[in-house]
Amino acid sequence: MNEPLAERLRPKKLEDYLSQQHLVGPKGALRQQLKQGMIPSMIFWGPPGVGKTTLANIIATASERPFFTLSAISSGVKDVREVIEKAKKSDGLFTTKSPILFIDEIHRFSKSQQDSLLGAVEKGWVTLIGATTENPSFEVISALLSRCQVYILKPFTKEDLIALLKRAMVEDRTIAAKKVQLKETEALLRLSGGDARKLLNIFELLVTSSEEGTAITNDLVFEKVQQNTVLYDKTGEQHYDIISAFIKSIRGSDPNGAVYWLARMIEGGEDVKFIARRLLILASEDIGNANPTALVIANNTFQAVNTIGYPEARIILSQCATYLATSPKSNAAYMAINEAVSLVKKTGNLSVPLAIRNAPTKLMKDLGYGNNYKYAHNYEGNFAQEEFLPEEIKNTILYNPGQNQRENAQREFLKKRWKNKYPY
């Protein structure tokens, strides 16, 4: 009786599934696999509320397989093993169809928890379907990832979400009985942040607390939804505008702007890992060797916020953002790799000089590999004049130290070592 609207509207078959046509459309990979009866272990990667759990349920129903589910938030290794044992026992009637084990937020599983799944997946005791909002390349162990197909679920479009609201007004008896009019949708879409589940929860709150025939407007949404939610669309234009303002504030050495835009993202529900990753990138791209400790701080921040989570993670992010903002800046490392990549594209696969080639066999040594290589530690100051670039581009300068205390010291070091390359 108290089932929320999102559950009442949850599709039971592919034909009713909204969006993700690249997966479930007539030529979609998942639809084709269901037709063939071949369901591999897979991982669904996409933002919250785009139908990952729903799709797993539909696959289990359509393929007539037993369905087991775990939440990575509340389950440990013991829970995983217990469910695997249940899945093995339930498989008696299914000689070619292993039960499906669905794990929500699989990125929250530790390495040991993920390891505990390997044997069952390898031996076919279960077909794993994992759901994650994080890049599985970073969050799922390689041994497990190699045994799974990764499918990307795209964010709902504005049209998808409005279609979902209209479906609720027609198909759900409770909502339909109120005969509300959907006059404006911007506030609903903004507050839900592209999350269909959240959208339907807000919509249900609005409808059930309104008189019959009420017109749903932006003002009504803000009046009824009793929470201090900042307008921040995590998938839209404002998302990119605000992260841009955040990064540019730090690059411009303004800690005040940095913490303001940080607060906007936090209050808008931005993923803590997204913010921390951007700080990691900035620490090298905009600070680099002007202050190498910046990268250490940013990396420790990334690890810490993953452990702590909100709300306390905001303090760690603030510390990192203000440290980076007040640090000396240099983009020399960023420019150096860009120059090098451009040079590689222009000159192609130039030969490695013979002196610095690897020579693990007699034949290679006979061919001159490694001949006349100068081992730096055998020379005064642990340095010997040696050419490490291909002949065609020798003496090319790709790294120009920035104008700051640390990189000025680097420049002096290079001038002493490489007088021909760094005469200035």
NULO-299763 format. One record per residue (C-alpha): chain; x, y, z; residue in three letters. Coordinates in nm, 4 decimals, padded with zeros to 6 digits, always signed. Example, Ala and Ser with C-alpha at 12.3 -4.5 7.8 and 13.67 -1.06 7.14 Angstrom:
BEGIN
ATOM, A, +01.2300, -00.4500, +00.7800, ALA
ATOM, A, +01.3670, -00.1060, +00.7140, SER
//
This chain:
BEGIN
ATOM, A, +00.0000, +00.0000, +00.0000, MET
ATOM, A, +00.2908, +00.2374, +00.0791, ASN
ATOM, A, +00.4883, +00.1455, -00.2316, GLU
ATOM, A, +00.6426, +00.4650, -00.3759, PRO
ATOM, A, +00.5518, +00.5881, -00.7220, LEU
ATOM, A, +00.8927, +00.4942, -00.8645, ALA
ATOM, A, +00.8276, +00.1314, -00.7686, GLU
ATOM, A, +00.4722, +00.1343, -00.8980, ARG
ATOM, A, +00.5898, +00.2601, -01.2358, LEU
ATOM, A, +00.8943, +00.0323, -01.2616, ARG
ATOM, A, +00.8814, -00.1336, -01.6073, PRO
ATOM, A, +00.8414, -00.5118, -01.6157, LYS
ATOM, A, +00.9479, -00.5678, -01.9780, LYS
ATOM, A, +01.1782, -00.4107, -02.2332, LEU
ATOM, A, +00.8906, -00.2665, -02.4335, GLU
ATOM, A, +00.8023, -00.0418, -02.1389, ASP
ATOM, A, +01.1616, +00.0540, -02.0619, TYR
ATOM, A, +01.2258, +00.4247, -02.1161, LEU
ATOM, A, +01.5447, +00.5405, -02.2901, SER
ATOM, A, +01.8737, +00.3446, -02.3395, GLN
ATOM, A, +01.7731, +00.2495, -02.6922, GLN
ATOM, A, +02.1377, +00.1729, -02.7735, HIS
ATOM, A, +02.0981, -00.1232, -02.5360, LEU
ATOM, A, +01.7320, -00.2233, -02.5478, VAL
ATOM, A, +01.6183, -00.0939, -02.8880, GLY
ATOM, A, +01.5546, -00.3271, -03.1833, PRO
ATOM, A, +01.9278, -00.3521, -03.2567, LYS
ATOM, A, +02.0453, -00.3038, -02.8987, GLY
ATOM, A, +02.3090, -00.5381, -02.7572, ALA
ATOM, A, +02.1008, -00.6479, -02.4589, LEU
ATOM, A, +01.7900, -00.7158, -02.6652, ARG
ATOM, A, +01.9929, -00.9317, -02.9032, GLN
ATOM, A, +02.1479, -01.1262, -02.6155, GLN
ATOM, A, +01.8062, -01.1892, -02.4621, LEU
ATOM, A, +01.6798, -01.3207, -02.7960, LYS
ATOM, A, +01.9743, -01.5587, -02.8163, GLN
ATOM, A, +01.9429, -01.6636, -02.4526, GLY
ATOM, A, +02.3090, -01.5796, -02.3926, MET
ATOM, A, +02.3394, -01.3495, -02.0922, ILE
ATOM, A, +02.7009, -01.2719, -01.9938, PRO
ATOM, A, +02.8098, -01.1241, -01.6639, SER
ATOM, A, +02.7912, -00.7481, -01.7012, MET
ATOM, A, +02.8317, -00.4146, -01.5309, ILE
ATOM, A, +02.5929, -00.1237, -01.5831, PHE
ATOM, A, +02.7708, +00.2102, -01.5520, TRP
ATOM, A, +02.5634, +00.5254, -01.5374, GLY
ATOM, A, +02.4383, +00.8114, -01.3171, PRO
ATOM, A, +02.1790, +00.7531, -01.0427, PRO
ATOM, A, +01.8191, +00.6901, -01.1392, GLY
ATOM, A, +01.8636, +00.5854, -01.5028, VAL
ATOM, A, +01.7223, +00.2344, -01.4626, GLY
ATOM, A, +02.0161, +00.0061, -01.3800, LYS
ATOM, A, +01.8223, -00.1970, -01.1217, THR
ATOM, A, +01.5134, -00.2049, -01.3408, THR
ATOM, A, +01.7107, -00.3365, -01.6352, LEU
ATOM, A, +01.8625, -00.6135, -01.4228, ALA
ATOM, A, +01.5148, -00.7204, -01.3086, ASN
ATOM, A, +01.3845, -00.7203, -01.6664, ILE
ATOM, A, +01.6766, -00.9363, -01.7829, ILE
ATOM, A, +01.6125, -01.1885, -01.5061, ALA
ATOM, A, +01.2408, -01.2053, -01.5863, THR
ATOM, A, +01.2863, -01.2228, -01.9627, ALA
ATOM, A, +01.5519, -01.4936, -01.9378, SER
ATOM, A, +01.3532, -01.6870, -01.6726, GLU
ATOM, A, +01.6384, -01.7024, -01.4265, ARG
ATOM, A, +01.6395, -01.6938, -01.0452, PRO
ATOM, A, +01.7264, -01.3462, -00.9224, PHE
ATOM, A, +01.9348, -01.2623, -00.6166, PHE
ATOM, A, +02.0320, -00.9151, -00.5087, THR
ATOM, A, +02.2832, -00.7553, -00.2732, LEU
ATOM, A, +02.3596, -00.3961, -00.1831, SER
ATOM, A, +02.7298, -00.3190, -00.1597, ALA
ATOM, A, +02.6520, -00.0627, +00.1112, ILE
ATOM, A, +02.5311, -00.3205, +00.3638, SER
ATOM, A, +02.6785, -00.6529, +00.2461, SER
ATOM, A, +03.0095, -00.8140, +00.3388, GLY
ATOM, A, +03.2060, -01.1147, +00.2148, VAL
ATOM, A, +02.9932, -01.3455, +00.4308, LYS
ATOM, A, +02.6735, -01.2154, +00.2668, ASP
ATOM, A, +02.8232, -01.2671, -00.0793, VAL
ATOM, A, +02.9151, -01.6269, -00.0025, ARG
ATOM, A, +02.5747, -01.7011, +00.1471, GLU
ATOM, A, +02.3952, -01.5679, -00.1610, VAL
ATOM, A, +02.6269, -01.7644, -00.3913, ILE
ATOM, A, +02.5449, -02.0828, -00.1991, GLU
ATOM, A, +02.1722, -02.0114, -00.2321, LYS
ATOM, A, +02.2180, -01.9428, -00.6026, ALA
ATOM, A, +02.3996, -02.2742, -00.6519, LYS
ATOM, A, +02.1182, -02.4652, -00.4802, LYS
ATOM, A, +01.8498, -02.2861, -00.6820, SER
ATOM, A, +02.0083, -02.3929, -01.0085, ASP
ATOM, A, +01.8749, -02.7465, -01.0128, GLY
ATOM, A, +01.6052, -02.6778, -01.2708, LEU
ATOM, A, +01.8269, -02.4616, -01.4898, PHE
ATOM, A, +02.0930, -02.6637, -01.6690, THR
ATOM, A, +02.2037, -02.3849, -01.9044, THR
ATOM, A, +02.0792, -02.0763, -01.7213, LYS
ATOM, A, +02.2721, -01.9707, -01.4155, SER
ATOM, A, +02.0946, -01.7515, -01.1580, PRO
ATOM, A, +02.1500, -01.3775, -01.1768, ILE
ATOM, A, +02.3229, -01.2045, -00.8863, LEU
ATOM, A, +02.2614, -00.8302, -00.8939, PHE
ATOM, A, +02.4927, -00.6111, -00.6847, ILE
ATOM, A, +02.3943, -00.2488, -00.6520, ASP
ATOM, A, +02.6764, +00.0061, -00.6098, GLU
ATOM, A, +02.9400, -00.2593, -00.6752, ILE
ATOM, A, +03.2073, +00.0122, -00.6681, HIS
ATOM, A, +03.1639, +00.0214, -00.2898, ARG
ATOM, A, +03.2810, -00.3384, -00.2569, PHE
ATOM, A, +03.6361, -00.3761, -00.1268, SER
ATOM, A, +03.8948, -00.5829, -00.3153, LYS
ATOM, A, +03.8321, -00.8835, -00.0888, SER
ATOM, A, +03.4575, -00.8595, -00.1450, GLN
ATOM, A, +03.5069, -00.8432, -00.5199, GLN
ATOM, A, +03.7552, -01.1311, -00.5030, ASP
ATOM, A, +03.4878, -01.3431, -00.3352, SER
ATOM, A, +03.2774, -01.3175, -00.6521, LEU
ATOM, A, +03.5437, -01.4402, -00.8927, LEU
ATOM, A, +03.5068, -01.8151, -00.8418, GLY
ATOM, A, +03.1289, -01.8097, -00.8779, ALA
ATOM, A, +03.1464, -01.6016, -01.1959, VAL
ATOM, A, +03.4246, -01.8142, -01.3476, GLU
ATOM, A, +03.2453, -02.1434, -01.2787, LYS
ATOM, A, +02.9099, -02.0144, -01.3977, GLY
ATOM, A, +02.7347, -02.0563, -01.0641, TRP
ATOM, A, +02.5988, -01.7052, -01.1078, VAL
ATOM, A, +02.5683, -01.4473, -01.3821, THR
ATOM, A, +02.6809, -01.1235, -01.2227, LEU
ATOM, A, +02.5123, -00.7934, -01.2962, ILE
ATOM, A, +02.6771, -00.5054, -01.1147, GLY
ATOM, A, +02.5519, -00.1473, -01.1062, ALA
ATOM, A, +02.7825, +00.1483, -01.0512, THR
ATOM, A, +02.7827, +00.5247, -01.0829, THR
ATOM, A, +03.1643, +00.5241, -01.0949, GLU
ATOM, A, +03.4028, +00.4374, -01.3760, ASN
ATOM, A, +03.4467, +00.0593, -01.3413, PRO
ATOM, A, +03.8006, +00.0855, -01.4785, SER
ATOM, A, +03.8957, +00.2539, -01.1511, PHE
ATOM, A, +03.6536, +00.0890, -00.9085, GLU
ATOM, A, +03.6258, -00.2784, -01.0149, VAL
ATOM, A, +03.9251, -00.5133, -00.9859, ILE
ATOM, A, +04.0728, -00.6103, -01.3216, SER
ATOM, A, +04.0170, -00.9859, -01.2732, ALA
ATOM, A, +03.6438, -00.9312, -01.2261, LEU
ATOM, A, +03.6185, -00.6594, -01.4896, LEU
ATOM, A, +03.7758, -00.8871, -01.7523, SER
ATOM, A, +03.4941, -01.1363, -01.6985, ARG
ATOM, A, +03.2180, -00.8818, -01.7491, CYS
ATOM, A, +03.0736, -00.6816, -02.0341, GLN
ATOM, A, +03.0505, -00.3119, -01.9459, VAL
ATOM, A, +02.7391, -00.1294, -02.0669, TYR
ATOM, A, +02.7076, +00.2478, -02.0313, ILE
ATOM, A, +02.3638, +00.3818, -01.9418, LEU
ATOM, A, +02.3141, +00.7374, -02.0591, LYS
ATOM, A, +02.1485, +01.0129, -01.8525, PRO
ATOM, A, +01.7804, +01.0660, -01.9204, PHE
ATOM, A, +01.7076, +01.3490, -02.1595, THR
ATOM, A, +01.4641, +01.6256, -02.0678, LYS
ATOM, A, +01.2146, +01.4632, -02.3044, GLU
ATOM, A, +01.2551, +01.1254, -02.1334, ASP
ATOM, A, +01.1849, +01.2725, -01.7910, LEU
ATOM, A, +00.8800, +01.4671, -01.9053, ILE
ATOM, A, +00.7503, +01.1504, -02.0738, ALA
ATOM, A, +00.7952, +00.9697, -01.7433, LEU
ATOM, A, +00.5883, +01.2321, -01.5595, LEU
ATOM, A, +00.3139, +01.2080, -01.8206, LYS
ATOM, A, +00.3165, +00.8301, -01.7938, ARG
ATOM, A, +00.2654, +00.8606, -01.4192, ALA
ATOM, A, -00.0313, +01.0929, -01.4744, MET
ATOM, A, -00.1977, +00.8360, -01.7005, VAL
ATOM, A, -00.0938, +00.4930, -01.5705, GLU
ATOM, A, -00.0788, +00.5373, -01.1944, ASP
ATOM, A, -00.4243, +00.5348, -01.0361, ARG
ATOM, A, -00.3275, +00.7479, -00.7367, THR
ATOM, A, -00.1694, +01.0192, -00.9512, ILE
ATOM, A, -00.4348, +01.0019, -01.2235, ALA
ATOM, A, -00.7132, +01.0450, -00.9676, ALA
ATOM, A, -00.5775, +01.3883, -00.8692, LYS
ATOM, A, -00.6113, +01.5170, -01.2285, LYS
ATOM, A, -00.3218, +01.7592, -01.1918, VAL
ATOM, A, -00.2031, +01.9741, -01.4816, GLN
ATOM, A, +00.1660, +01.9769, -01.5687, LEU
ATOM, A, +00.2167, +02.3443, -01.6546, LYS
ATOM, A, +00.5901, +02.3856, -01.5856, GLU
ATOM, A, +00.8659, +02.1280, -01.5426, THR
ATOM, A, +01.1939, +02.3191, -01.5032, GLU
ATOM, A, +01.1992, +02.3131, -01.1219, ALA
ATOM, A, +01.1062, +01.9447, -01.1112, LEU
ATOM, A, +01.3834, +01.8549, -01.3510, LEU
ATOM, A, +01.6371, +02.0728, -01.1722, ARG
ATOM, A, +01.5592, +01.9381, -00.8261, LEU
ATOM, A, +01.5749, +01.5783, -00.9467, SER
ATOM, A, +01.9118, +01.6294, -01.1153, GLY
ATOM, A, +01.8257, +01.3825, -01.3917, GLY
ATOM, A, +01.7496, +01.1050, -01.1412, ASP
ATOM, A, +01.4188, +00.9478, -01.2484, ALA
ATOM, A, +01.3577, +00.7938, -00.9059, ARG
ATOM, A, +01.4066, +01.1267, -00.7328, LYS
ATOM, A, +01.1882, +01.2983, -00.9928, LEU
ATOM, A, +00.8982, +01.0617, -00.9290, LEU
ATOM, A, +00.9380, +01.0903, -00.5515, ASN
ATOM, A, +00.9173, +01.4715, -00.5719, ILE
ATOM, A, +00.6262, +01.4525, -00.8137, PHE
ATOM, A, +00.4365, +01.2157, -00.5871, GLU
ATOM, A, +00.4929, +01.4465, -00.2895, LEU
ATOM, A, +00.3596, +01.7401, -00.4905, LEU
ATOM, A, +00.0535, +01.5612, -00.6224, VAL
ATOM, A, -00.0521, +01.3925, -00.2991, THR
ATOM, A, -00.0207, +01.7193, -00.1057, SER
ATOM, A, -00.2166, +01.9237, -00.3605, SER
ATOM, A, -00.5851, +01.9691, -00.4341, GLU
ATOM, A, -00.7486, +01.7884, -00.7242, GLU
ATOM, A, -00.6873, +01.9652, -01.0551, GLY
ATOM, A, -00.3892, +02.1661, -00.9257, THR
ATOM, A, -00.1561, +02.3130, -01.1882, ALA
ATOM, A, +00.2041, +02.2079, -01.1273, ILE
ATOM, A, +00.4239, +02.5169, -01.1651, THR
ATOM, A, +00.7823, +02.6012, -01.0731, ASN
ATOM, A, +00.6634, +02.8193, -00.7833, ASP
ATOM, A, +00.4493, +02.5373, -00.6463, LEU
ATOM, A, +00.7442, +02.2972, -00.6609, VAL
ATOM, A, +00.9617, +02.5308, -00.4550, PHE
ATOM, A, +00.6797, +02.5975, -00.2116, GLU
ATOM, A, +00.5962, +02.2308, -00.1532, LYS
ATOM, A, +00.9380, +02.0710, -00.1504, VAL
ATOM, A, +01.0495, +02.1506, +00.2021, GLN
ATOM, A, +01.4284, +02.1292, +00.1633, GLN
ATOM, A, +01.7036, +02.3753, +00.0952, ASN
ATOM, A, +01.8068, +02.2379, -00.2421, THR
ATOM, A, +02.0413, +02.4438, -00.4541, VAL
ATOM, A, +01.9615, +02.4480, -00.8257, LEU
ATOM, A, +02.2463, +02.2459, -00.9646, TYR
ATOM, A, +02.1999, +02.0134, -01.2593, ASP
ATOM, A, +02.4727, +01.7493, -01.2360, LYS
ATOM, A, +02.4323, +01.6485, -01.5987, THR
ATOM, A, +02.3536, +01.9807, -01.7670, GLY
ATOM, A, +02.5207, +02.3061, -01.8677, GLU
ATOM, A, +02.5345, +02.4451, -01.5140, GLN
ATOM, A, +02.7347, +02.1419, -01.4014, HIS
ATOM, A, +03.0119, +02.2315, -01.6451, TYR
ATOM, A, +02.9874, +02.6042, -01.5770, ASP
ATOM, A, +03.0332, +02.5605, -01.2023, ILE
ATOM, A, +03.3197, +02.3117, -01.2197, ILE
ATOM, A, +03.4821, +02.5504, -01.4702, SER
ATOM, A, +03.4404, +02.8411, -01.2266, ALA
ATOM, A, +03.5849, +02.6256, -00.9459, PHE
ATOM, A, +03.8946, +02.5253, -01.1445, ILE
ATOM, A, +03.9538, +02.8777, -01.2769, LYS
ATOM, A, +03.9261, +03.0239, -00.9259, SER
ATOM, A, +04.2016, +02.7899, -00.8050, ILE
ATOM, A, +04.4127, +02.8514, -01.1154, ARG
ATOM, A, +04.3673, +03.2235, -01.0546, GLY
ATOM, A, +04.4865, +03.1868, -00.6916, SER
ATOM, A, +04.1521, +03.2944, -00.5402, ASP
ATOM, A, +04.0658, +03.0721, -00.2406, PRO
ATOM, A, +03.7408, +03.2651, -00.1832, ASN
ATOM, A, +03.6061, +03.1854, -00.5270, GLY
ATOM, A, +03.7296, +02.8287, -00.4882, ALA
ATOM, A, +03.5365, +02.7578, -00.1666, VAL
ATOM, A, +03.2256, +02.9361, -00.2927, TYR
ATOM, A, +03.1996, +02.7234, -00.6082, TRP
ATOM, A, +03.2955, +02.4192, -00.4033, LEU
ATOM, A, +03.0022, +02.4919, -00.1718, ALA
ATOM, A, +02.7697, +02.5239, -00.4711, ARG
ATOM, A, +02.8704, +02.1792, -00.5890, MET
ATOM, A, +02.8434, +02.0233, -00.2449, ILE
ATOM, A, +02.4994, +02.1708, -00.1795, GLU
ATOM, A, +02.3902, +02.0543, -00.5234, GLY
ATOM, A, +02.4833, +01.6959, -00.4408, GLY
ATOM, A, +02.7863, +01.6680, -00.6706, GLU
ATOM, A, +02.9756, +01.3387, -00.6506, ASP
ATOM, A, +03.2632, +01.3791, -00.4058, VAL
ATOM, A, +03.4924, +01.1710, -00.6285, LYS
ATOM, A, +03.4265, +01.3957, -00.9276, PHE
ATOM, A, +03.5420, +01.7014, -00.7333, ILE
ATOM, A, +03.8455, +01.5211, -00.5917, ALA
ATOM, A, +03.9494, +01.3924, -00.9345, ARG
ATOM, A, +03.9393, +01.7435, -01.0779, ARG
ATOM, A, +04.1626, +01.8648, -00.7932, LEU
ATOM, A, +04.4073, +01.5845, -00.8730, LEU
ATOM, A, +04.4249, +01.6885, -01.2373, ILE
ATOM, A, +04.4653, +02.0560, -01.1471, LEU
ATOM, A, +04.7501, +01.9788, -00.9063, ALA
ATOM, A, +04.9619, +01.8625, -01.2009, SER
ATOM, A, +04.8200, +02.0725, -01.4824, GLU
ATOM, A, +04.8272, +02.4116, -01.3107, ASP
ATOM, A, +05.0797, +02.3704, -01.0267, ILE
ATOM, A, +05.3103, +02.0843, -01.1211, GLY
ATOM, A, +05.6738, +02.1279, -01.0276, ASN
ATOM, A, +05.6160, +02.4746, -00.8854, ALA
ATOM, A, +05.4995, +02.2842, -00.5770, ASN
ATOM, A, +05.5182, +01.9027, -00.6101, PRO
ATOM, A, +05.3518, +01.8658, -00.2687, THR
ATOM, A, +05.0271, +01.9847, -00.4293, ALA
ATOM, A, +04.9877, +01.6507, -00.6075, LEU
ATOM, A, +05.0526, +01.4645, -00.2815, VAL
ATOM, A, +04.7869, +01.6700, -00.1024, ILE
ATOM, A, +04.5372, +01.6235, -00.3869, ALA
ATOM, A, +04.5964, +01.2479, -00.3997, ASN
ATOM, A, +04.5562, +01.2172, -00.0227, ASN
ATOM, A, +04.2387, +01.4224, -00.0528, THR
ATOM, A, +04.0997, +01.1798, -00.3107, PHE
ATOM, A, +04.1741, +00.8832, -00.0832, GLN
ATOM, A, +04.0387, +01.0573, +00.2270, ALA
ATOM, A, +03.7055, +01.1710, +00.0841, VAL
ATOM, A, +03.6408, +00.8189, -00.0444, ASN
ATOM, A, +03.6861, +00.6930, +00.3099, THR
ATOM, A, +03.4963, +00.9705, +00.4883, ILE
ATOM, A, +03.2145, +01.0663, +00.2518, GLY
ATOM, A, +02.9769, +01.3558, +00.3020, TYR
ATOM, A, +02.9229, +01.5674, +00.5058, PRO
ATOM, A, +03.2735, +01.5651, +00.6594, GLU
ATOM, A, +03.4418, +01.5298, +00.3193, ALA
ATOM, A, +03.3544, +01.8950, +00.2553, ARG
ATOM, A, +03.6217, +01.9971, +00.5092, ILE
ATOM, A, +03.8923, +01.7932, +00.3370, ILE
ATOM, A, +03.7919, +01.9282, -00.0041, LEU
ATOM, A, +03.8003, +02.2835, +00.1322, SER
ATOM, A, +04.1487, +02.2319, +00.2776, GLN
ATOM, A, +04.2774, +02.0973, -00.0537, CYS
ATOM, A, +04.1092, +02.3639, -00.2666, ALA
ATOM, A, +04.2441, +02.6504, -00.0549, THR
ATOM, A, +04.5931, +02.4948, -00.0475, TYR
ATOM, A, +04.5983, +02.4614, -00.4257, LEU
ATOM, A, +04.4580, +02.8109, -00.4723, ALA
ATOM, A, +04.7353, +02.9647, -00.2595, THR
ATOM, A, +05.0130, +02.7551, -00.4159, SER
ATOM, A, +05.2550, +02.8897, -00.6810, PRO
ATOM, A, +05.1390, +02.7984, -01.0308, LYS
ATOM, A, +05.3047, +02.6426, -01.3340, SER
ATOM, A, +05.1734, +02.4631, -01.6400, ASN
ATOM, A, +05.5215, +02.3631, -01.7596, ALA
ATOM, A, +05.4658, +01.9880, -01.7188, ALA
ATOM, A, +05.1295, +02.0143, -01.8971, TYR
ATOM, A, +05.2825, +02.2096, -02.1851, MET
ATOM, A, +05.5786, +01.9711, -02.2069, ALA
ATOM, A, +05.3676, +01.6602, -02.2618, ILE
ATOM, A, +05.1485, +01.8459, -02.5114, ASN
ATOM, A, +05.4582, +01.9494, -02.7058, GLU
ATOM, A, +05.5955, +01.5962, -02.6931, ALA
ATOM, A, +05.2705, +01.4389, -02.8143, VAL
ATOM, A, +05.2524, +01.6924, -03.0972, SER
ATOM, A, +05.6122, +01.6113, -03.1946, LEU
ATOM, A, +05.5442, +01.2368, -03.1922, VAL
ATOM, A, +05.2427, +01.2834, -03.4200, LYS
ATOM, A, +05.4506, +01.4992, -03.6552, LYS
ATOM, A, +05.7660, +01.2829, -03.6715, THR
ATOM, A, +05.6218, +00.9324, -03.6320, GLY
ATOM, A, +05.8066, +00.6326, -03.4875, ASN
ATOM, A, +06.1675, +00.7502, -03.4826, LEU
ATOM, A, +06.4334, +00.4932, -03.3951, SER
ATOM, A, +06.5692, +00.4657, -03.0422, VAL
ATOM, A, +06.9414, +00.5574, -03.0398, PRO
ATOM, A, +07.1553, +00.2405, -03.0263, LEU
ATOM, A, +07.3354, +00.3475, -02.7095, ALA
ATOM, A, +07.0155, +00.3488, -02.5014, ILE
ATOM, A, +06.8464, +00.0404, -02.6475, ARG
ATOM, A, +06.7825, -00.2647, -02.4317, ASN
ATOM, A, +07.0307, -00.5479, -02.4993, ALA
ATOM, A, +06.9140, -00.8653, -02.3200, PRO
ATOM, A, +07.0582, -01.1103, -02.5790, THR
ATOM, A, +07.3991, -01.1684, -02.7438, LYS
ATOM, A, +07.2546, -01.0987, -03.0873, LEU
ATOM, A, +07.1327, -00.7585, -02.9764, MET
ATOM, A, +07.4710, -00.6775, -02.8279, LYS
ATOM, A, +07.6415, -00.7869, -03.1511, ASP
ATOM, A, +07.4120, -00.5497, -03.3388, LEU
ATOM, A, +07.5361, -00.2638, -03.1262, GLY
ATOM, A, +07.2454, -00.2319, -02.8852, TYR
ATOM, A, +07.3669, -00.0524, -02.5714, GLY
ATOM, A, +07.7127, +00.0233, -02.7130, ASN
ATOM, A, +07.8824, +00.3291, -02.5645, ASN
ATOM, A, +07.6014, +00.3861, -02.3146, TYR
ATOM, A, +07.7235, +00.6139, -02.0368, LYS
ATOM, A, +07.6012, +00.4984, -01.6968, TYR
ATOM, A, +07.5336, +00.8294, -01.5214, ALA
ATOM, A, +07.6337, +00.7099, -01.1738, HIS
ATOM, A, +07.9866, +00.6339, -01.2934, ASN
ATOM, A, +08.0488, +01.0009, -01.3628, TYR
ATOM, A, +08.1069, +01.3047, -01.1469, GLU
ATOM, A, +07.7853, +01.4504, -01.0149, GLY
ATOM, A, +07.5971, +01.1411, -01.1395, ASN
ATOM, A, +07.5759, +01.2956, -01.4843, PHE
ATOM, A, +07.7235, +01.2200, -01.8271, ALA
ATOM, A, +07.6532, +01.4024, -02.1517, GLN
ATOM, A, +07.4339, +01.1592, -02.3455, GLU
ATOM, A, +07.1782, +01.2061, -02.6235, GLU
ATOM, A, +06.8449, +01.0459, -02.5331, PHE
ATOM, A, +06.6332, +01.1788, -02.8202, LEU
ATOM, A, +06.6298, +01.0262, -03.1676, PRO
ATOM, A, +06.8929, +01.1703, -03.4056, GLU
ATOM, A, +06.6315, +01.3545, -03.6132, GLU
ATOM, A, +06.5117, +01.5655, -03.3190, ILE
ATOM, A, +06.8197, +01.5818, -03.0965, LYS
ATOM, A, +06.8627, +01.8957, -02.8829, ASN
ATOM, A, +06.4882, +01.9641, -02.8969, THR
ATOM, A, +06.3578, +02.1410, -02.5855, ILE
ATOM, A, +06.0172, +02.0170, -02.4724, LEU
ATOM, A, +06.0255, +02.1110, -02.1032, TYR
ATOM, A, +06.0635, +02.4773, -02.0156, ASN
ATOM, A, +06.0552, +02.5310, -01.6371, PRO
ATOM, A, +05.8116, +02.7932, -01.5130, GLY
ATOM, A, +05.8949, +03.1209, -01.3426, GLN
ATOM, A, +05.8809, +03.0286, -00.9739, ASN
ATOM, A, +06.1265, +02.9411, -00.6982, GLN
ATOM, A, +06.1306, +02.5651, -00.7461, ARG
ATOM, A, +06.1387, +02.5681, -01.1248, GLU
ATOM, A, +06.3997, +02.8431, -01.1301, ASN
ATOM, A, +06.6177, +02.5968, -00.9387, ALA
ATOM, A, +06.5343, +02.3319, -01.1998, GLN
ATOM, A, +06.6359, +02.5735, -01.4754, ARG
ATOM, A, +06.9712, +02.6349, -01.3089, GLU
ATOM, A, +07.0225, +02.2596, -01.2766, PHE
ATOM, A, +06.9462, +02.2082, -01.6462, LEU
ATOM, A, +07.1731, +02.4974, -01.7531, LYS
ATOM, A, +07.4650, +02.3368, -01.5727, LYS
ATOM, A, +07.3969, +01.9927, -01.7158, ARG
ATOM, A, +07.2781, +02.0775, -02.0677, TRP
ATOM, A, +07.4546, +02.3946, -02.1762, LYS
ATOM, A, +07.3805, +02.3278, -02.5433, ASN
ATOM, A, +07.0086, +02.2796, -02.4824, LYS
ATOM, A, +06.9510, +02.5327, -02.2065, TYR
ATOM, A, +07.1820, +02.8290, -02.2828, PRO
ATOM, A, +06.9495, +03.0819, -02.1204, TYR
//
